[in-house]
Amino acid sequence: MTLSLPVVLLFGVLMILLVRKGGMKISHAIIAAFFGFYLASTTLATQINSLDSTIAHLVDSVHP
């Protein structure tokens, strides 16, 4: 999927902003990261990837 790296970077920046300005603690961010790694190894990973692809195609098809 071509959007995987930008999406990961977007979520990474979002996590940094939440830790710095949103009052999210570092421990919460670490737990969220571990949850993401464990979720990626489940059978839900394929459905999440297809949902990401569908949303990306939907956003791409919208013309300004």
C-alpha positions in Angstrom: 0.0 0.0 0.0 1.5 3.3 -1.0 0.0 5.3 1.9 1.4 3.1 4.7 4.5 5.2 5.4 2.7 8.6 5.3 -0.1 7.2 7.5 2.5 5.9 10.0 4.2 9.3 10.0 0.9 11.1 10.5 0.0 8.9 13.4 3.5 9.3 14.8 3.2 13.1 14.6 -0.2 12.9 16.2 1.1 10.9 19.1 3.9 13.4 19.6 1.5 16.3 19.6 -0.8 14.5 22.1 2.0 13.8 24.4 3.3 17.3 24.3 0.2 19.4 24.2 -2.8 17.2 24.8 -1.9 15.9 28.2 -1.3 12.3 27.0 1.4 10.6 29.1 4.3 8.8 27.7 3.0 5.5 29.2 -0.2 5.9 27.3 1.7 6.4 24.0 3.8 3.3 24.7 0.6 1.3 25.4 -1.0 2.6 22.2 2.1 1.6 20.2 2.2 -1.9 21.7 -1.5 -2.2 21.0 -0.8 -1.3 17.3 1.9 -4.0 17.0 -0.3 -6.7 18.6 -3.3 -5.6 16.4 -1.1 -5.9 13.3 -0.4 -9.6 14.0 -4.1 -10.5 14.3 -6.6 -11.5 11.6 -8.1 -8.0 11.8 -5.0 -6.6 10.1 -6.2 -7.5 6.6 -9.6 -5.8 7.2 -7.9 -2.7 8.6 -5.6 -2.6 5.5 -8.6 -3.0 3.1 -10.5 -0.3 5.0 -7.4 2.0 4.7 -7.3 1.3 1.0 -11.0 2.0 0.6 -10.7 5.3 2.4 -7.6 6.3 0.4 -9.4 5.6 -2.9 -12.5 7.5 -1.7 -10.4 10.5 -0.8 -8.5 10.2 -4.1 -11.7 10.1 -6.1 -13.0 13.4 -4.6 -12.2 16.3 -6.9 -11.7 19.8 -5.4 
